[in-house]
Amino acid sequence: MGKSWWQKSLLTLAAVFMMSATAAAQSVVVDGYGTDERSALKDASRAAVEEVAGTFVDSRTLVENAAVKLDQIYTKAQGFITSTEILEKKQENGLVYLRARMDVDTNPNAQLMNNLSMVMMLNDPRIAVVVSQADGSHAKAAESALDDKLLELGFSHVAAAEQVAGTSPFGLRDAAGRMAAGQSLGADYLVLGSLQTSATDISLPDGENGSYQKTLLKTGNASLTVQVIRAASGEVVGTFTTTAKGVGNSESTAKAKAAAKASAKAAEHLEEKFRHLGSEAGLHEW
């Protein structure tokens, strides 16, 4: 489906801003309120990022037209502030009020600009994450790790865990099943994972005749294969596998630690895949 004229105008304005930006940061003066200085600074940081982002994206228009919701990006606002100078601070109606001059990182390659560009280019798609284990059950910890990464990147339409809980991984093995699941979940993209784990005993040399003595520790091994699916067609647009090891005093603990590490790696790879999809969408736009 083609983008409407207002979407194209916003994308063009964003691209012009990003290509022409030469300063590493933009300075703004903002107000913040909170129960203490820390929360007031967080409120001011959000205001600063909103103001800077608003110089090339009218976020209210985007929200009203259900195109791009930037709340998750603004939640991470403090990570985009490069320096802060408090100009005024006082108690006001039981709250801490402060006014501050903040520099917001507007380097075209900065995380804020990259995230804004990616989310806009993909039109803030609806994404559902389903990770299955060998027995067909949901690998909830892995799903949560991938969900958190997508939210961190600024995607605001990530299906909640309870929404995907009723989706059977066995029905996602072919394009037809994936298309049906995408429609059921209201997803533009499906992130489908398959987690395999195992555990082995850890043995150490006992110093006699080169033999080994089994210990109480276990080594966990995890392999997580992820596919990014365009739900409307069932097409696989990205795939990768991560592996990891973990050590625990029980088989379940060792497996869990290995799975957590493999999931963390997968989250980083997932970011790369969606940034690539965003770049492709931008190229098609121009």
C-alpha positions in Angstrom: 0.0 0.0 0.0 1.4 3.4 -1.0 2.1 6.1 1.6 -0.3 9.1 1.7 1.0 12.6 0.8 1.4 13.6 4.4 3.5 10.6 5.2 5.7 11.3 2.2 6.1 14.9 3.3 7.1 13.9 6.8 9.6 11.3 5.5 11.0 13.9 3.1 11.4 16.5 5.8 13.0 13.9 8.1 15.5 12.9 5.4 16.4 16.5 4.6 17.0 17.2 8.2 19.2 14.2 8.7 21.2 14.7 5.6 21.8 18.4 6.3 22.5 18.2 10.1 26.0 19.3 10.8 25.9 20.0 14.5 26.5 17.2 16.8 23.9 18.4 19.2 21.0 20.9 19.4 20.6 23.0 22.6 17.2 23.7 24.0 15.9 25.2 27.3 13.2 23.1 28.9 11.2 22.8 32.2 10.8 19.7 34.2 8.7 18.6 37.2 9.1 15.6 39.6 8.9 14.4 43.1 12.7 14.8 43.3 15.5 16.3 41.2 16.2 13.0 39.4 12.6 12.6 38.2 12.4 16.3 37.3 15.5 15.9 35.1 13.9 12.9 33.5 10.8 14.9 32.7 12.9 17.7 31.3 14.9 15.3 29.2 11.8 13.9 27.6 10.6 17.5 26.8 14.0 18.3 25.3 14.0 15.2 23.0 10.3 15.9 22.0 11.2 19.5 21.1 14.2 18.5 19.0 12.3 15.6 17.3 9.5 18.0 16.6 11.8 20.2 14.5 11.5 17.6 11.7 8.6 15.4 12.8 5.2 16.7 13.9 4.7 13.8 16.4 1.1 14.9 17.2 0.1 14.5 13.6 1.7 11.1 13.4 -0.1 9.9 16.5 -3.4 11.2 15.3 -3.0 9.4 12.0 -1.8 6.1 13.7 1.4 6.2 11.7 4.2 6.6 14.2 3.9 6.7 18.0 7.2 7.8 19.6 6.4 7.3 23.3 9.0 4.5 23.7 11.7 6.6 22.1 10.8 9.5 24.5 10.9 7.1 27.4 14.6 6.6 26.7 15.1 10.4 26.3 17.9 10.7 28.9 20.1 8.5 26.8 20.1 11.1 24.0 21.1 14.0 26.2 24.8 14.9 25.9 25.0 17.7 28.5 22.8 19.4 31.0 23.0 22.8 32.7 20.5 23.5 35.4 19.4 27.2 35.2 16.8 27.3 37.9 15.6 24.9 40.6 12.9 25.3 43.3 10.1 23.6 45.2 6.7 24.3 43.7 3.4 22.8 45.0 5.2 19.9 46.7 7.2 19.1 43.5 10.7 19.9 42.3 10.7 22.3 39.4 13.7 23.0 37.3 14.7 24.7 34.1 17.6 23.4 32.3 19.6 23.9 29.1 20.1 20.5 27.5 22.1 19.4 24.4 20.3 16.7 22.4 22.5 14.5 20.2 21.4 15.2 16.6 24.3 13.6 14.8 22.7 11.9 11.8 24.2 8.6 12.9 23.2 9.1 16.6 20.8 6.5 18.2 18.0 9.0 18.4 18.1 9.9 14.7 18.6 6.3 13.7 15.6 5.1 15.8 13.3 7.9 14.5 14.3 7.2 10.9 13.8 3.4 11.3 10.4 3.7 13.0 9.1 6.2 10.4 10.4 4.4 7.4 8.7 1.2 8.5 5.5 3.2 9.5 5.8 1.9 13.1 4.6 -1.7 12.2 2.7 -4.0 14.4 5.1 -6.8 15.5 4.4 -10.1 17.3 7.2 -12.3 18.8 6.7 -16.0 19.2 9.6 -18.2 20.4 9.0 -21.9 20.8 10.8 -24.7 22.6 11.3 -28.3 21.5 8.1 -29.4 23.2 6.1 -26.7 21.4 5.7 -24.5 24.5 6.5 -20.8 24.5 10.0 -19.7 25.5 8.7 -16.8 27.5 12.0 -15.4 28.7 13.3 -15.3 25.1 10.1 -13.7 23.8 10.4 -11.1 26.6 14.0 -10.3 25.6 13.1 -9.7 22.0 10.0 -7.7 22.9 12.1 -5.4 25.2 14.6 -4.8 22.4 11.8 -3.8 19.9 10.3 -1.4 22.5 13.7 0.0 23.3 14.1 0.8 19.6 10.9 2.8 19.6 8.4 0.4 18.0 5.2 1.0 19.9 2.9 -1.7 18.5 4.6 -4.8 19.9 2.1 -7.6 20.8 1.8 -8.2 24.5 2.8 -11.6 25.9 -0.7 -12.5 26.8 -1.8 -11.8 23.2 0.7 -14.3 21.7 0.3 -16.9 24.4 -2.6 -18.5 22.6 -0.7 -18.8 19.3 0.5 -22.4 18.7 4.1 -22.5 17.3 3.1 -25.7 15.4 0.8 -23.6 13.2 3.6 -21.3 12.1 5.6 -23.7 10.0 4.4 -22.7 6.6 3.5 -19.4 4.8 -0.3 -20.0 5.1 -0.1 -20.6 8.8 2.1 -17.5 9.3 -0.3 -15.3 7.3 -3.2 -16.6 9.3 -1.4 -15.9 12.6 -0.4 -12.4 11.4 -4.0 -11.7 10.6 -5.2 -13.1 14.0 -2.5 -11.1 15.9 -3.0 -8.0 13.8 0.7 -8.0 13.0 2.7 -6.6 10.1 5.7 -8.6 11.0 6.2 -11.9 12.9 9.4 -12.6 14.7 9.5 -16.4 15.0 12.1 -18.1 17.1 13.0 -21.8 17.8 15.0 -22.4 21.0 17.0 -25.6 21.5 18.7 -26.3 24.9 20.7 -29.1 26.3 23.0 -29.7 29.4 26.0 -31.8 30.1 27.9 -32.7 33.2 31.1 -30.9 34.1 34.0 -33.3 35.0 37.4 -32.4 36.2 40.7 -34.4 36.3 41.0 -36.3 39.5 44.8 -36.6 39.2 44.8 -40.4 39.0 45.5 -42.3 35.8 44.2 -39.4 33.7 40.6 -40.1 34.8 37.9 -37.4 35.4 35.6 -36.9 38.3 32.1 -35.7 37.7 31.2 -32.4 39.5 27.8 -31.1 40.6 28.0 -28.4 38.0 26.3 -28.5 34.5 27.1 -26.8 31.3 24.1 -25.5 29.4 24.0 -25.0 25.6 21.4 -23.0 23.8 20.8 -22.3 20.1 18.1 -19.8 19.1 17.1 -19.5 15.4 15.0 -16.5 14.5 13.1 -15.6 11.4 11.6 -12.2 10.6 8.4 -12.7 8.6 6.4 -10.2 6.5 3.0 -11.3 7.8 0.9 -10.3 4.8 2.8 -12.7 2.5 4.4 -15.1 4.9 7.8 -14.1 3.3 11.0 -14.6 5.3 12.8 -11.3 5.2 15.6 -12.1 7.7 17.0 -15.0 9.6 19.8 -15.7 12.0 21.0 -18.1 14.7 22.7 -17.4 18.0 24.4 -19.8 20.4 25.5 -19.5 23.9 26.7 -21.5 27.0 25.9 -21.2 30.7 27.0 -22.9 33.9 24.7 -23.9 36.8 24.4 -26.2 39.7 21.4 -27.9 38.0 20.4 -28.8 34.5 17.5 -26.4 34.4 19.7 -23.5 35.7 22.4 -24.1 33.2 19.9 -24.3 30.4 18.2 -21.1 31.5 21.5 -19.2 31.7 22.5 -20.3 28.2 19.1 -19.4 26.8 19.3 -15.9 28.4 22.7 -15.3 26.8 21.5 -16.6 23.4 18.4 -14.4 23.7 20.5 -11.3 24.5 22.6 -11.9 21.4 19.4 -12.5 19.3 18.0 -9.2 20.4 21.1 -7.4 19.0 20.8 -9.3 15.7 17.1 -8.4 15.6 17.9 -4.7 15.9 20.3 -5.1 12.9 17.5 -6.8 10.8 14.9 -4.1 11.5 17.5 -1.3 10.8 18.2 -3.0 7.5 14.5 -3.2 6.7 14.1 0.5 7.6 17.0 1.3 5.2 15.4 -0.7 2.4 12.1 1.0 2.9 13.8 4.4 2.8 15.5 3.5 -0.5 12.3 2.4 -2.0 10.6 5.6 -0.9 13.1 7.7 -2.8 
